[in-house]
Amino acid sequence: FWSVISIHLLVWESIENGHCGVYGIYGQIFSFYIAVCTGFIPMILMTSFSILLIKNLNSVRLQIVPMNNNNGRLNRRDVSFIKLILVEVVVYIICTILYPPVTIYSQVTSYMVPNKTAERKQIESFITFITMSLLLYLNYNTTFYIHFITSRAFRQEVKQLFLKYTRRSQKNAIKHQNGLKTINTVPERQQLQRTTTI
């Protein structure tokens, strides 16, 4: 879906002053398109679906009457799931909230203020790096850590996987050492046989 929507970049992207990008009227339209498609729509959808999910879990919990009569308490798994969803949404919003305004600002000021000072260009370049590179990619790299911190079941799975891997590597190391010992003992036996026959 997203690859089809972004196919227009193959036609309209160009190189100016040694930099590849979108320029002119299309650049301004593209900055608004990016702001809406990567900033506002995902934030609104993630927040809305998280709220709907929490309401749905609460309504399902109220419809099912458990045998032990713990109506007031959420299931531990549901609490963990809600915590995971909320933390993911908050991290996404923190990492992408500055992306749309910076994109729009850089496009608008590139035409309204054509002669920027070197200091202003450096400041804008630094802010662009923080918002468009560091924070945006940090969002995708934090998923493992979010799951690891918020979910006990995920921590246990990672621990079991880690223990399984370390045990396997230890077994392989022991097999390798035993193989080296047998290789080293064969020449010693052959040498002993030669000396006894002489």
Summary of the structure (lengths in Angstrom):
residues: 198
radius of gyration: 29.7
end to end distance: 81.5
largest distance: 98.2
contacts: 459
relative contact order: 0.07
helix: 83%
strand: 3%
